[in-house]
């Protein structure tokens, strides 16, 4: 997969250009599936999935002018013939993954079988929003561990080899200060990024990692930079 891990969606021209570059074609020629499942944590609400799916949220994802947008609800997949929904995933140019609770989302990515497909999705662009980005990291850190998974820990999918601290200095998350990011990073093994709403991490299928930002970010612990797992 090719990855665009955002804090708050496609919020500026630089992140939009990075998305088009990963797609290799205009958004108007690309199909997407949106995944709203992160709402299941303690702070989820019924309006969140609707705003994400309908393009009414403050985090642009589904409203970017895609050729088509469908919905892939992970909690429904165990009751659907696998060959059917796998064909939907393989036919999409992009997966747009909502925020919410990263550990709840991680649980359902595993439980549904979607996570097992990731290594084979060579041409798919994965676009994460907040928890939708954090779910691909090795750990989310106790700071963000609200929903308790069966494993009881804060481990995520580990598709990339770095962790993410989102919503840096966000008015909506006043507790997400740089000082708090430093404390979080000190307890997180391996390299980690703190990113704000104007920042995304772009990961190419060759394993290259690039910060795309018109805002503020910081890399903790990694003089040579983090390395994404190479699916090729």
C-alpha positions as a Markdown table, in Angstrom:
| # | Residue | x | y | z |
|---|---|---|---|---|
| 1 | Unk | 0.0 | 0.0 | 0.0 |
| 2 | Unk | 0.8 | 3.7 | -0.4 |
| 3 | Unk | -0.1 | 5.7 | 2.7 |
| 4 | Unk | -1.1 | 9.2 | 3.5 |
| 5 | Unk | -1.4 | 9.5 | 7.3 |
| 6 | Unk | -3.1 | 12.7 | 8.2 |
| 7 | Unk | -4.1 | 14.4 | 11.4 |
| 8 | Unk | -7.3 | 16.0 | 10.2 |
| 9 | Unk | -7.9 | 14.9 | 6.6 |
| 10 | Unk | -6.8 | 16.7 | 3.5 |
| 11 | Unk | -6.6 | 20.2 | 4.9 |
| 12 | Unk | -4.3 | 22.0 | 2.5 |
| 13 | Unk | -2.9 | 22.1 | -1.0 |
| 14 | Unk | 0.3 | 20.3 | 0.0 |
| 15 | Unk | -1.5 | 17.3 | 1.4 |
| 16 | Unk | -3.9 | 17.3 | -1.6 |
| 17 | Unk | -1.0 | 17.3 | -4.0 |
| 18 | Unk | 0.6 | 14.4 | -2.1 |
| 19 | Unk | -2.7 | 12.4 | -2.4 |
| 20 | Unk | -2.9 | 13.0 | -6.1 |
| 21 | Unk | 0.8 | 11.9 | -6.5 |
| 22 | Unk | 0.1 | 8.7 | -4.6 |
| 23 | Unk | -3.0 | 8.0 | -6.7 |
| 24 | Unk | -1.1 | 8.6 | -9.9 |
| 25 | Unk | -4.2 | 10.2 | -11.4 |
| 26 | Unk | -6.8 | 12.9 | -10.7 |
| 27 | Unk | -9.1 | 12.4 | -7.8 |
| 28 | Unk | -12.0 | 12.7 | -10.2 |
| 29 | Unk | -10.8 | 9.5 | -11.9 |
| 30 | Unk | -10.4 | 7.5 | -8.7 |
| 31 | Unk | -12.8 | 5.5 | -6.7 |
| 32 | Unk | -12.8 | 5.3 | -2.9 |
| 33 | Unk | -14.2 | 3.3 | 0.0 |
| 34 | Unk | -14.6 | 5.1 | 3.3 |
| 35 | Unk | -14.3 | 3.2 | 6.6 |
| 36 | Unk | -16.2 | 4.9 | 9.5 |
| 37 | Unk | -15.6 | 2.2 | 12.1 |
| 38 | Unk | -13.5 | 4.1 | 14.6 |
| 39 | Unk | -16.6 | 5.6 | 16.3 |
| 40 | Unk | -16.9 | 2.6 | 18.7 |
| 41 | Unk | -14.8 | 4.0 | 21.5 |
| 42 | Unk | -15.9 | 5.7 | 24.7 |
| 43 | Unk | -16.3 | 9.1 | 23.0 |
| 44 | Unk | -18.1 | 8.0 | 19.8 |
| 45 | Unk | -21.4 | 9.5 | 18.9 |
| 46 | Unk | -23.9 | 8.6 | 16.2 |
| 47 | Unk | -23.4 | 11.9 | 14.3 |
| 48 | Unk | -19.7 | 11.3 | 13.7 |
| 49 | Unk | -20.0 | 8.5 | 11.1 |
| 50 | Unk | -22.7 | 10.4 | 9.2 |
| 51 | Unk | -20.6 | 13.6 | 9.1 |
| 52 | Unk | -17.6 | 11.6 | 7.8 |
| 53 | Unk | -19.5 | 9.6 | 5.2 |
| 54 | Unk | -21.5 | 12.6 | 3.9 |
| 55 | Unk | -18.5 | 15.0 | 3.8 |
| 56 | Unk | -20.0 | 17.3 | 6.5 |
| 57 | Unk | -17.1 | 17.0 | 8.9 |
| 58 | Unk | -14.2 | 19.6 | 9.3 |
| 59 | Unk | -11.8 | 16.9 | 8.1 |
| 60 | Unk | -12.0 | 16.7 | 4.3 |
| 61 | Unk | -11.9 | 13.1 | 3.0 |
| 62 | Unk | -15.0 | 12.0 | 1.1 |
| 63 | Unk | -15.9 | 15.4 | -0.3 |
| 64 | Unk | -12.7 | 15.8 | -2.5 |
| 65 | Unk | -14.4 | 15.0 | -5.8 |
| 66 | Unk | -13.9 | 11.3 | -6.1 |
| 67 | Unk | -15.4 | 9.4 | -9.1 |
| 68 | Unk | -17.3 | 7.3 | -6.6 |
| 69 | Unk | -17.4 | 6.8 | -2.8 |
| 70 | Unk | -18.7 | 3.7 | -1.1 |
| 71 | Unk | -18.9 | 2.7 | 2.6 |
| 72 | Unk | -17.1 | -0.3 | 4.1 |
| 73 | Unk | -18.4 | -0.8 | 7.6 |
| 74 | Unk | -15.9 | -3.3 | 9.3 |
| 75 | Unk | -18.3 | -4.6 | 11.9 |
| 76 | Unk | -20.6 | -5.8 | 9.1 |
| 77 | Unk | -18.0 | -7.7 | 7.2 |
| 78 | Unk | -18.0 | -11.0 | 9.2 |
| 79 | Unk | -21.7 | -11.4 | 8.1 |
| 80 | Unk | -20.9 | -10.8 | 4.4 |
| 81 | Unk | -19.5 | -13.3 | 1.9 |
| 82 | Unk | -15.7 | -12.7 | 2.0 |
| 83 | Unk | -15.2 | -12.9 | -1.7 |
| 84 | Unk | -17.8 | -10.2 | -2.2 |
| 85 | Unk | -16.3 | -7.6 | 0.1 |
| 86 | Unk | -12.8 | -8.4 | -0.8 |
| 87 | Unk | -13.6 | -7.6 | -4.4 |
| 88 | Unk | -14.9 | -4.2 | -3.3 |
| 89 | Unk | -11.6 | -3.5 | -1.5 |
| 90 | Unk | -9.5 | -4.6 | -4.4 |
| 91 | Unk | -11.5 | -2.5 | -6.8 |
| 92 | Unk | -11.0 | 0.7 | -4.9 |
| 93 | Unk | -8.2 | 3.1 | -5.7 |
| 94 | Unk | -8.3 | 4.5 | -2.1 |
| 95 | Unk | -9.4 | 3.6 | 1.4 |
| 96 | Unk | -10.5 | 6.6 | 3.4 |
| 97 | Unk | -10.3 | 5.7 | 7.1 |
| 98 | Unk | -12.1 | 7.7 | 9.7 |
| 99 | Unk | -10.8 | 8.7 | 13.1 |
| 100 | Unk | -12.3 | 7.9 | 16.5 |
| 101 | Unk | -10.8 | 5.2 | 18.7 |
| 102 | Unk | -7.6 | 3.7 | 17.3 |
| 103 | Unk | -7.8 | 0.5 | 19.3 |
| 104 | Unk | -11.4 | -0.2 | 18.5 |
| 105 | Unk | -10.6 | 0.4 | 14.8 |
| 106 | Unk | -7.6 | -1.9 | 15.1 |
| 107 | Unk | -9.7 | -4.7 | 16.7 |
| 108 | Unk | -12.2 | -4.6 | 13.8 |
| 109 | Unk | -9.5 | -4.4 | 11.1 |
| 110 | Unk | -8.2 | -7.6 | 12.5 |
| 111 | Unk | -11.6 | -9.2 | 13.3 |
| 112 | Unk | -13.0 | -8.4 | 9.8 |
| 113 | Unk | -10.0 | -9.7 | 8.0 |
| 114 | Unk | -9.2 | -6.4 | 6.3 |
| 115 | Unk | -5.8 | -6.1 | 7.9 |
| 116 | Unk | -4.9 | -9.5 | 6.4 |
| 117 | Unk | -5.4 | -8.0 | 2.9 |
| 118 | Unk | -3.0 | -5.0 | 3.4 |
| 119 | Unk | 0.2 | -6.7 | 2.2 |
| 120 | Unk | -1.5 | -7.6 | -1.1 |
| 121 | Unk | -2.9 | -4.1 | -1.8 |
| 122 | Unk | 0.1 | -2.9 | -3.7 |
| 123 | Unk | -1.6 | -0.1 | -5.7 |
| 124 | Unk | -4.1 | 1.0 | -3.1 |
| 125 | Unk | -3.7 | 4.4 | -1.4 |
| 126 | Unk | -4.6 | 4.3 | 2.3 |
| 127 | Unk | -5.7 | 7.7 | 3.6 |
| 128 | Unk | -5.9 | 7.9 | 7.4 |
| 129 | Unk | -7.5 | 10.5 | 9.6 |
| 130 | Unk | -6.3 | 10.7 | 13.2 |
| 131 | Unk | -7.1 | 7.2 | 14.7 |
| 132 | Unk | -7.3 | 6.0 | 11.1 |
| 133 | Unk | -3.6 | 6.9 | 10.8 |
| 134 | Unk | -2.6 | 5.8 | 14.3 |
| 135 | Unk | -4.0 | 2.3 | 13.7 |
| 136 | Unk | -1.1 | 1.5 | 11.3 |
| 137 | Unk | 1.6 | 2.2 | 13.9 |
| 138 | Unk | 3.2 | -0.3 | 16.3 |
| 139 | Unk | 1.7 | 1.3 | 19.4 |
| 140 | Unk | -0.6 | 4.3 | 20.1 |
| 141 | Unk | 0.6 | 4.9 | 23.7 |
| 142 | Unk | -1.3 | 4.9 | 26.9 |
| 143 | Unk | -2.3 | 8.5 | 26.4 |
| 144 | Unk | -4.7 | 7.5 | 23.6 |
| 145 | Unk | -5.7 | 4.1 | 24.9 |
| 146 | Unk | -9.4 | 4.6 | 25.8 |
| 147 | Unk | -11.2 | 1.5 | 24.5 |
| 148 | Unk | -9.8 | -1.7 | 26.0 |
| 149 | Unk | -9.0 | -4.4 | 23.4 |
| 150 | Unk | -9.0 | -8.1 | 24.2 |
| 151 | Unk | -5.2 | -8.0 | 24.3 |
| 152 | Unk | -5.3 | -5.4 | 27.0 |
| 153 | Unk | -2.4 | -3.4 | 25.6 |
| 154 | Unk | -1.9 | -0.4 | 23.3 |
| 155 | Unk | -0.5 | -2.3 | 20.3 |
| 156 | Unk | -1.8 | -1.5 | 16.8 |
| 157 | Unk | -1.1 | -3.1 | 13.4 |
| 158 | Unk | 2.5 | -2.1 | 12.9 |
| 159 | Unk | 2.3 | -1.5 | 9.2 |
| 160 | Unk | 4.8 | 1.4 | 9.7 |
| 161 | Unk | 7.7 | 1.5 | 12.1 |
| 162 | Unk | 6.8 | 4.8 | 13.7 |
| 163 | Unk | 4.2 | 6.1 | 16.1 |
| 164 | Unk | 1.9 | 9.2 | 15.8 |
| 165 | Unk | 0.8 | 11.8 | 18.3 |
| 166 | Unk | -2.0 | 13.7 | 16.5 |
| 167 | Unk | -3.8 | 17.0 | 17.0 |
| 168 | Unk | -0.7 | 18.8 | 18.2 |
| 169 | Unk | -1.7 | 22.2 | 19.7 |
| 170 | Unk | -5.3 | 21.8 | 18.5 |
| 171 | Unk | -7.9 | 24.1 | 20.1 |
| 172 | Unk | -10.2 | 21.1 | 20.2 |
| 173 | Unk | -7.6 | 19.0 | 22.2 |
| 174 | Unk | -5.9 | 21.6 | 24.5 |
| 175 | Unk | -4.2 | 18.7 | 26.3 |
| 176 | Unk | -2.2 | 17.8 | 23.2 |
| 177 | Unk | 0.7 | 20.2 | 23.8 |
| 178 | Unk | 4.3 | 19.7 | 22.7 |
| 179 | Unk | 5.2 | 19.0 | 26.4 |
| 180 | Unk | 2.6 | 16.2 | 26.5 |
| 181 | Unk | 3.9 | 14.9 | 23.1 |
| 182 | Unk | 7.4 | 14.7 | 24.7 |
| 183 | Unk | 6.1 | 12.7 | 27.6 |
| 184 | Unk | 4.2 | 10.4 | 25.3 |
| 185 | Unk | 7.3 | 9.9 | 23.0 |
| 186 | Unk | 9.5 | 9.1 | 26.0 |
| 187 | Unk | 7.2 | 6.1 | 26.8 |
| 188 | Unk | 6.9 | 5.0 | 23.2 |
| 189 | Unk | 9.5 | 2.6 | 21.8 |
| 190 | Unk | 11.0 | 3.7 | 18.4 |
| 191 | Unk | 10.7 | 6.8 | 16.3 |
| 192 | Unk | 7.6 | 8.9 | 16.6 |
| 193 | Unk | 6.0 | 12.0 | 15.1 |
| 194 | Unk | 3.9 | 14.7 | 16.7 |
| 195 | Unk | 1.8 | 16.3 | 13.9 |
| 196 | Unk | -0.8 | 19.1 | 13.7 |
| 197 | Unk | -3.9 | 19.5 | 11.5 |
| 198 | Unk | -1.8 | 20.9 | 8.6 |
| 199 | Unk | 0.5 | 17.9 | 8.5 |
| 200 | Unk | 0.5 | 14.4 | 7.0 |
| 201 | Unk | 3.1 | 11.6 | 6.6 |
| 202 | Unk | 3.4 | 10.3 | 3.1 |
| 203 | Unk | 4.7 | 6.7 | 2.7 |
| 204 | Unk | 5.4 | 5.4 | -0.8 |
| 205 | Unk | 5.3 | 1.7 | -1.8 |
| 206 | Unk | 9.1 | 1.7 | -1.9 |
| 207 | Unk | 9.2 | 2.5 | 1.8 |
| 208 | Unk | 10.1 | 6.2 | 1.6 |
| 209 | Unk | 8.7 | 8.4 | 4.3 |
| 210 | Unk | 8.1 | 12.1 | 3.8 |
| 211 | Unk | 6.5 | 14.8 | 6.0 |
| 212 | Unk | 4.0 | 16.9 | 4.1 |
| 213 | Unk | 3.3 | 20.0 | 6.1 |
| 214 | Unk | 2.1 | 23.6 | 6.0 |
| 215 | Unk | 2.0 | 23.5 | 9.8 |
| 216 | Unk | 4.0 | 22.2 | 12.8 |
| 217 | Unk | 5.4 | 18.8 | 13.5 |
| 218 | Unk | 8.3 | 17.1 | 15.3 |
| 219 | Unk | 10.2 | 13.8 | 15.0 |
| 220 | Unk | 11.3 | 12.1 | 18.2 |
| 221 | Unk | 14.1 | 9.6 | 18.4 |
| 222 | Unk | 15.3 | 8.7 | 14.9 |
| 223 | Unk | 18.3 | 10.5 | 13.6 |
| 224 | Unk | 17.9 | 8.8 | 10.2 |
| 225 | Unk | 14.2 | 8.9 | 10.2 |
| 226 | Unk | 11.6 | 6.1 | 10.5 |
| 227 | Unk | 11.3 | 3.4 | 7.9 |
| 228 | Unk | 8.0 | 2.1 | 6.6 |
| 229 | Unk | 7.6 | -1.6 | 6.2 |
| 230 | Unk | 8.1 | -2.5 | 2.5 |
| 231 | Unk | 5.3 | -4.7 | 1.0 |
| 232 | Unk | 7.1 | -5.2 | -2.3 |
